[in-house]
Amino acid sequence: MEIIFQDKDIVVAIKPPEILSQGDERGRTNAVDILKGMTGSEIFPVHRLDKGVGGVMVFAKNARAAAELSKQVSERTMEKTYLAVVHGEIAENSGRLEDMLFFDRGKNKSFVVKRERRGVKKAALDYECLSKGEGKSLVRVKLITGRTHQIRVQFSSRGYPLYGDRRYGARDEEKNIALLSKEISFLHPKTGERMTFEAEQTIKVL
């Protein structure tokens, strides 16, 4: 973990791939425990990245800050931008993807469905294709909603699975999913100041 900013209320850090965002029942290595050790503070998760995905995240250091940041997540005032490499050359250079998603907890997998029913949630994202060629595309994605595996399933359902994402149709041998949390923007939970942080890392598949 790399800390890029912290004060009395928040810590912004870069989560590496293969590290959980928060603890689980198996006690596996996770970002919350690592940051507790690095900062000597309590750490409260307010959003998550999939285990195979790395990039910039914000954590709270106290319950009040956690409540305020969680409210921003639910009200969509926290903005998240990602980079992804997908199989296939995307026809439209920019656009919005909108679907209804159902997350099957037993299978740990999201599915695009056609009808609203219990557990189905609307999902939307905007994307811009930054480059493409040789059967792949690099896209910048701005989430409008934040559903489980949203970017992965929305692109895969259109025939563009992410590199390394064998759960959603990729057949290559990349170890990690070619998805990076590139930028996060939010209002500081105490001062209300808009803060934006960007990961220096990029995706090296292309």
C-alpha atoms as a printed R data frame, in Angstrom:
    type eleno elety resid chain resno       x       y       z
1   ATOM     1    CA   MET     A     1   0.000   0.000   0.000
2   ATOM     2    CA   GLU     A     2   1.145   3.511  -0.818
3   ATOM     3    CA   ILE     A     3  -0.327   6.437   1.092
4   ATOM     4    CA   ILE     A     4  -0.604   9.559  -1.070
5   ATOM     5    CA   PHE     A     5  -2.500  11.786   1.407
6   ATOM     6    CA   GLN     A     6  -3.713  11.699   4.979
7   ATOM     7    CA   ASP     A     7  -4.962  14.012   7.709
8   ATOM     8    CA   LYS     A     8  -6.974  13.520  10.909
9   ATOM     9    CA   ASP     A     9 -10.088  12.412   9.022
10  ATOM    10    CA   ILE     A    10  -9.090  10.526   5.875
11  ATOM    11    CA   VAL     A    11  -6.338   8.564   4.213
12  ATOM    12    CA   VAL     A    12  -5.995   8.212   0.444
13  ATOM    13    CA   ALA     A    13  -3.941   5.250  -0.714
14  ATOM    14    CA   ILE     A    14  -3.097   3.075  -3.702
15  ATOM    15    CA   LYS     A    15  -4.379  -0.483  -3.279
16  ATOM    16    CA   PRO     A    16  -2.336  -3.088  -5.166
17  ATOM    17    CA   PRO     A    17  -4.130  -5.856  -7.071
18  ATOM    18    CA   GLU     A    18  -4.683  -9.097  -5.143
19  ATOM    19    CA   ILE     A    19  -5.220  -7.258  -1.836
20  ATOM    20    CA   LEU     A    20  -8.762  -7.182  -0.454
21  ATOM    21    CA   SER     A    21 -10.279  -3.747   0.182
22  ATOM    22    CA   GLN     A    22 -11.416  -4.846   3.642
23  ATOM    23    CA   GLY     A    23 -11.290  -7.895   5.898
24  ATOM    24    CA   ASP     A    24 -13.289 -11.066   5.352
25  ATOM    25    CA   GLU     A    25 -14.247 -14.124   7.383
26  ATOM    26    CA   ARG     A    26 -11.072 -15.915   6.248
27  ATOM    27    CA   GLY     A    27  -8.806 -13.259   7.728
28  ATOM    28    CA   ARG     A    28  -6.973 -12.608   4.475
29  ATOM    29    CA   THR     A    29  -4.571  -9.702   3.972
30  ATOM    30    CA   ASN     A    30  -6.555  -6.539   3.343
31  ATOM    31    CA   ALA     A    31  -6.133  -2.792   2.871
32  ATOM    32    CA   VAL     A    32  -7.879  -1.831   6.124
33  ATOM    33    CA   ASP     A    33  -5.506  -3.851   8.319
34  ATOM    34    CA   ILE     A    34  -2.458  -2.688   6.360
35  ATOM    35    CA   LEU     A    35  -3.444   0.961   6.739
36  ATOM    36    CA   LYS     A    36  -4.136   0.529  10.450
37  ATOM    37    CA   GLY     A    37  -0.554  -0.631  10.842
38  ATOM    38    CA   MET     A    38   0.835   2.157   8.674
39  ATOM    39    CA   THR     A    39  -1.101   5.019  10.287
40  ATOM    40    CA   GLY     A    40  -1.689   3.813  13.859
41  ATOM    41    CA   SER     A    41  -5.303   4.919  13.396
42  ATOM    42    CA   GLU     A    42  -8.674   3.265  13.102
43  ATOM    43    CA   ILE     A    43  -9.580   2.774   9.437
44  ATOM    44    CA   PHE     A    44 -13.121   2.680   8.079
45  ATOM    45    CA   PRO     A    45 -13.777   1.461   4.500
46  ATOM    46    CA   VAL     A    46 -16.356   3.520   2.590
47  ATOM    47    CA   HIS     A    47 -16.107   1.925  -0.877
48  ATOM    48    CA   ARG     A    48 -14.344  -1.060  -2.378
49  ATOM    49    CA   LEU     A    49 -12.345  -2.358  -5.300
50  ATOM    50    CA   ASP     A    50 -12.491  -5.953  -6.468
51  ATOM    51    CA   LYS     A    51  -9.611  -8.101  -5.200
52  ATOM    52    CA   GLY     A    52  -7.953  -8.285  -8.637
53  ATOM    53    CA   VAL     A    53  -8.201  -4.530  -9.228
54  ATOM    54    CA   GLY     A    54  -5.748  -1.900  -7.988
55  ATOM    55    CA   GLY     A    55  -5.743   1.869  -7.770
56  ATOM    56    CA   VAL     A    56  -6.641   4.896  -5.702
57  ATOM    57    CA   MET     A    57  -9.065   4.616  -2.761
58  ATOM    58    CA   VAL     A    58 -10.152   6.811   0.145
59  ATOM    59    CA   PHE     A    59 -10.674   5.531   3.692
60  ATOM    60    CA   ALA     A    60 -12.027   7.291   6.775
61  ATOM    61    CA   LYS     A    61 -10.170   7.547  10.084
62  ATOM    62    CA   ASN     A    62 -13.241   8.045  12.272
63  ATOM    63    CA   ALA     A    63 -16.931   7.204  12.277
64  ATOM    64    CA   ARG     A    64 -18.095  10.721  11.463
65  ATOM    65    CA   ALA     A    65 -15.897  10.938   8.381
66  ATOM    66    CA   ALA     A    66 -16.976   7.439   7.361
67  ATOM    67    CA   ALA     A    67 -20.647   8.404   7.555
68  ATOM    68    CA   GLU     A    68 -20.104  11.531   5.466
69  ATOM    69    CA   LEU     A    69 -18.063   9.744   2.784
70  ATOM    70    CA   SER     A    70 -20.548   6.858   2.661
71  ATOM    71    CA   LYS     A    71 -23.315   9.413   2.110
72  ATOM    72    CA   GLN     A    72 -21.371  10.805  -0.849
73  ATOM    73    CA   VAL     A    73 -21.092   7.304  -2.296
74  ATOM    74    CA   SER     A    74 -24.842   6.731  -2.013
75  ATOM    75    CA   GLU     A    75 -25.679  10.204  -3.350
76  ATOM    76    CA   ARG     A    76 -23.112   9.851  -6.179
77  ATOM    77    CA   THR     A    77 -21.189  13.001  -5.307
78  ATOM    78    CA   MET     A    78 -18.055  10.878  -4.985
79  ATOM    79    CA   GLU     A    79 -16.695  10.546  -8.524
80  ATOM    80    CA   LYS     A    80 -14.602   7.592  -9.699
81  ATOM    81    CA   THR     A    81 -12.712   7.252 -12.970
82  ATOM    82    CA   TYR     A    82 -11.081   4.042 -14.198
83  ATOM    83    CA   LEU     A    83  -8.817   2.857 -16.988
84  ATOM    84    CA   ALA     A    84  -9.496  -0.529 -18.578
85  ATOM    85    CA   VAL     A    85  -8.119  -2.606 -21.429
86  ATOM    86    CA   VAL     A    86 -10.729  -4.721 -23.181
87  ATOM    87    CA   HIS     A    87 -10.615  -7.405 -25.831
88  ATOM    88    CA   GLY     A    88 -11.891  -6.076 -29.148
89  ATOM    89    CA   GLU     A    89 -11.780  -2.721 -30.888
90  ATOM    90    CA   ILE     A    90 -14.761  -0.741 -29.628
91  ATOM    91    CA   ALA     A    91 -16.834   0.621 -32.491
92  ATOM    92    CA   GLU     A    92 -18.083   3.806 -30.818
93  ATOM    93    CA   ASN     A    93 -15.312   6.033 -29.456
94  ATOM    94    CA   SER     A    94 -17.476   7.239 -26.574
95  ATOM    95    CA   GLY     A    95 -20.861   6.558 -25.105
96  ATOM    96    CA   ARG     A    96 -22.961   5.524 -22.150
97  ATOM    97    CA   LEU     A    97 -23.692   1.938 -21.157
98  ATOM    98    CA   GLU     A    98 -26.930   1.311 -19.270
99  ATOM    99    CA   ASP     A    99 -28.110  -2.060 -17.986
100 ATOM   100    CA   MET     A   100 -30.028  -3.782 -15.242
101 ATOM   101    CA   LEU     A   101 -27.729  -5.989 -13.161
102 ATOM   102    CA   PHE     A   102 -28.377  -8.848 -10.788
103 ATOM   103    CA   PHE     A   103 -25.575  -9.952  -8.455
104 ATOM   104    CA   ASP     A   104 -25.638 -13.654  -7.559
105 ATOM   105    CA   ARG     A   105 -23.882 -13.911  -4.201
106 ATOM   106    CA   GLY     A   106 -23.572 -17.680  -4.435
107 ATOM   107    CA   LYS     A   107 -21.694 -17.435  -7.726
108 ATOM   108    CA   ASN     A   108 -20.015 -14.099  -6.842
109 ATOM   109    CA   LYS     A   109 -20.958 -12.878 -10.280
110 ATOM   110    CA   SER     A   110 -23.159 -10.158 -11.789
111 ATOM   111    CA   PHE     A   111 -25.488 -10.725 -14.716
112 ATOM   112    CA   VAL     A   112 -27.218  -8.387 -17.152
113 ATOM   113    CA   VAL     A   113 -30.977  -9.053 -17.017
114 ATOM   114    CA   LYS     A   114 -33.893  -7.722 -19.035
115 ATOM   115    CA   ARG     A   115 -36.577  -7.354 -16.364
116 ATOM   116    CA   GLU     A   116 -36.696  -5.618 -13.013
117 ATOM   117    CA   ARG     A   117 -37.182  -7.924 -10.071
118 ATOM   118    CA   ARG     A   118 -36.004  -8.238  -6.504
119 ATOM   119    CA   GLY     A   119 -32.260  -7.674  -6.270
120 ATOM   120    CA   VAL     A   120 -31.949  -6.106  -9.737
121 ATOM   121    CA   LYS     A   121 -30.290  -2.672  -9.842
122 ATOM   122    CA   LYS     A   122 -29.849  -0.153 -12.633
123 ATOM   123    CA   ALA     A   123 -26.258   0.425 -13.736
124 ATOM   124    CA   ALA     A   124 -24.771   3.162 -15.880
125 ATOM   125    CA   LEU     A   125 -21.321   4.355 -16.913
126 ATOM   126    CA   ASP     A   126 -19.777   6.722 -19.438
127 ATOM   127    CA   TYR     A   127 -16.703   5.685 -21.420
128 ATOM   128    CA   GLU     A   128 -14.192   7.177 -23.822
129 ATOM   129    CA   CYS     A   129 -11.909   5.076 -26.012
130 ATOM   130    CA   LEU     A   130  -8.361   6.447 -25.676
131 ATOM   131    CA   SER     A   131  -6.688   4.092 -28.153
132 ATOM   132    CA   LYS     A   132  -7.378   0.872 -30.004
133 ATOM   133    CA   GLY     A   133  -5.675  -1.546 -32.328
134 ATOM   134    CA   GLU     A   134  -4.502  -5.144 -32.651
135 ATOM   135    CA   GLY     A   135  -7.766  -6.413 -31.268
136 ATOM   136    CA   LYS     A   136  -7.900  -4.392 -28.057
137 ATOM   137    CA   SER     A   137  -9.018  -1.022 -26.712
138 ATOM   138    CA   LEU     A   138  -7.932   1.240 -23.869
139 ATOM   139    CA   VAL     A   139 -10.933   3.003 -22.345
140 ATOM   140    CA   ARG     A   140 -11.473   5.634 -19.677
141 ATOM   141    CA   VAL     A   141 -14.588   4.893 -17.639
142 ATOM   142    CA   LYS     A   142 -16.534   7.214 -15.364
143 ATOM   143    CA   LEU     A   143 -18.988   5.411 -13.130
144 ATOM   144    CA   ILE     A   144 -22.442   6.859 -12.712
145 ATOM   145    CA   THR     A   145 -23.542   4.027 -10.435
146 ATOM   146    CA   GLY     A   146 -21.315   1.714  -8.419
147 ATOM   147    CA   ARG     A   147 -22.576  -1.853  -8.762
148 ATOM   148    CA   THR     A   148 -20.637  -5.028  -8.016
149 ATOM   149    CA   HIS     A   149 -18.357  -5.925 -10.959
150 ATOM   150    CA   GLN     A   150 -20.184  -3.260 -12.977
151 ATOM   151    CA   ILE     A   151 -17.469  -2.274 -15.452
152 ATOM   152    CA   ARG     A   152 -16.466  -5.878 -15.951
153 ATOM   153    CA   VAL     A   153 -19.954  -7.224 -16.722
154 ATOM   154    CA   GLN     A   154 -21.185  -4.257 -18.762
155 ATOM   155    CA   PHE     A   155 -18.281  -4.444 -21.226
156 ATOM   156    CA   SER     A   156 -18.247  -8.252 -21.274
157 ATOM   157    CA   SER     A   157 -21.962  -8.409 -22.083
158 ATOM   158    CA   ARG     A   158 -21.227  -6.428 -25.254
159 ATOM   159    CA   GLY     A   159 -18.405  -8.718 -26.342
160 ATOM   160    CA   TYR     A   160 -15.540  -6.724 -24.817
161 ATOM   161    CA   PRO     A   161 -14.299  -8.633 -21.748
162 ATOM   162    CA   LEU     A   162 -11.477  -7.020 -19.798
163 ATOM   163    CA   TYR     A   163  -8.010  -8.502 -20.168
164 ATOM   164    CA   GLY     A   164  -7.313 -11.008 -17.408
165 ATOM   165    CA   ASP     A   165 -10.982 -11.228 -16.396
166 ATOM   166    CA   ARG     A   166 -11.630 -14.911 -16.864
167 ATOM   167    CA   ARG     A   167 -14.747 -14.717 -14.652
168 ATOM   168    CA   TYR     A   168 -16.367 -12.601 -17.359
169 ATOM   169    CA   GLY     A   169 -15.178 -14.296 -20.510
170 ATOM   170    CA   ALA     A   170 -11.502 -13.436 -21.078
171 ATOM   171    CA   ARG     A   171  -9.347 -16.403 -22.087
172 ATOM   172    CA   ASP     A   172  -5.896 -14.852 -21.837
173 ATOM   173    CA   GLU     A   173  -3.354 -15.654 -19.157
174 ATOM   174    CA   GLU     A   174  -2.962 -12.173 -17.648
175 ATOM   175    CA   LYS     A   175  -2.595 -12.549 -13.873
176 ATOM   176    CA   ASN     A   176  -4.535  -9.435 -12.919
177 ATOM   177    CA   ILE     A   177  -7.616  -7.784 -14.359
178 ATOM   178    CA   ALA     A   178  -6.686  -4.887 -16.668
179 ATOM   179    CA   LEU     A   179  -8.701  -2.372 -14.651
180 ATOM   180    CA   LEU     A   180  -7.257   0.518 -12.649
181 ATOM   181    CA   SER     A   181  -8.966   2.964 -10.298
182 ATOM   182    CA   LYS     A   182  -7.266   5.988 -11.856
183 ATOM   183    CA   GLU     A   183  -8.920   8.949 -10.133
184 ATOM   184    CA   ILE     A   184 -11.227   9.676  -7.216
185 ATOM   185    CA   SER     A   185 -12.884  12.977  -6.347
186 ATOM   186    CA   PHE     A   186 -14.926  13.774  -3.241
187 ATOM   187    CA   LEU     A   187 -15.788  16.483  -0.725
188 ATOM   188    CA   HIS     A   188 -13.606  16.475   2.361
189 ATOM   189    CA   PRO     A   189 -15.858  15.177   5.162
190 ATOM   190    CA   LYS     A   190 -14.906  18.027   7.512
191 ATOM   191    CA   THR     A   191 -14.095  21.077   5.353
192 ATOM   192    CA   GLY     A   192 -16.354  20.358   2.373
193 ATOM   193    CA   GLU     A   193 -13.471  21.108  -0.007
194 ATOM   194    CA   ARG     A   194 -13.518  19.189  -3.290
195 ATOM   195    CA   MET     A   195 -10.448  16.936  -3.357
196 ATOM   196    CA   THR     A   196  -9.190  14.955  -6.344
197 ATOM   197    CA   PHE     A   197  -6.463  12.297  -6.320
198 ATOM   198    CA   GLU     A   198  -4.985  10.350  -9.214
199 ATOM   199    CA   ALA     A   199  -2.934   7.176  -9.349
200 ATOM   200    CA   GLU     A   200   0.345   7.554 -11.216
201 ATOM   201    CA   GLN     A   201   0.131   3.969 -12.415
202 ATOM   202    CA   THR     A   202  -1.198   3.048 -15.827
203 ATOM   203    CA   ILE     A   203  -2.179  -0.188 -17.535
204 ATOM   204    CA   LYS     A   204   0.626  -1.905 -19.436
205 ATOM   205    CA   VAL     A   205  -1.303  -4.403 -21.588
206 ATOM   206    CA   LEU     A   206  -1.398  -2.105 -24.639
